[in-house]
Amino acid sequence: MKIAFLGLGAIGRPMAARLAPLHQLTVWNRTAERAAAFASEHGARQASSPRDAAAGAEVVITCLPTSADVLSLLDGPDGLLAGLERGTLFLDCTSGDAATTRHIAERLAPLGVDFADAPVSGGTNGAAAGTLTVMVGGDPAVFERAMPVLSAFGKRIVHMGSLGTGDSMKAVNNMLLGVNILALGEGLTALVKAGVSPRVAVETLNASSGRSFVSESLIPDRVLTGAWPNTFRLALLEKDAGICLQMLRELGLPAPLLERAGALLHEARGILGEGADYLEPIWLAESRSGAEIRG
Ligand code: NDP
């Protein structure tokens, strides 16, 4: 199949790399050198613009920071709308927001393009291994069409419901991830201060009822080891929390715990900066308490 992939960031790159051996792949990236390096490594064609990427593609996939970034690629002489052809399948793997996703769909409708939101979870390692969870919002027929394409990098591909429900699912998931990260930062530093060794604390937690993906996987692999790899920007996690909070407000639901977590992630983003990794709020908790989670 002729597939165009736009957005070769931390997660987009390994997702596109899974598509390259299976399909005739074209890539586009805002910073062209990254697309050139990817194209030569994976035998893909480098497009000169979003329009050039979309022209002739049966499937177009975007993976950018926000839905607004995807929207910004539509217009202009070199925009996607100028290149997309009737019948093309357009999958947006951005962790986006439902309102902008629906707006993008409205812009695409006159062209006869099938559109779905398809955000992913499972991290950069999951993308490289082809084990991502993909949360798809859109028409059931579009979901069926998308399945074989998404299976290149997705293991569990779930139809969440109508357009935008993939975004909603992803936003709540990542808000809960953020809650866990913040809670582990506070809880583990407290245990270290109370005299428990960090490794024993984590191992005991993981054999008890307070465990989570963060305690079972991320803390042992990245914090206890002191590796602190940079795979997912805190700025993007905070963006997801903001989408979740906006959704709760629109639904008229009170969520004092999640509001607080969103505020703490916002504050952490301000302190740690746009390039910080999503686990660095734990480092912040360490430096505030003077207790190191290492061992
Ligand atoms: P990165 O910040 O690593 O990369 C962002 C990509 O988008 C880059 O290719 C960048 O281009 C491009 N980009 C940014 N702004 C624009 C714009 N205005 N117009 C065109 N291109 C733009 O992000 P990730 O790859 O980590 O994340 C992408 C999406 O996937 C986000 O929505 C994120 O929340 C989600 N996600 C990320 C995961 C991860 O583990 N990293 C896991 C699951 C979901 P350039 O190279 O020029 O900067």
Boltz pocket constraint, residues with backbone or C-beta under 6 A from the ligand:
constraints:
  - pocket:
      binder: B
      contacts: [[A, 7], [A, 8], [A, 9], [A, 10], [A, 11], [A, 12], [A, 13], [A, 29], [A, 30], [A, 31], [A, 32], [A, 34], [A, 63], [A, 64], [A, 65], [A, 66], [A, 69], [A, 72], [A, 93], [A, 94], [A, 95], [A, 96], [A, 120], [A, 121], [A, 122], [A, 123], [A, 124], [A, 231], [A, 232], [A, 233], [A, 236], [A, 237]]
      max_distance: 6.0
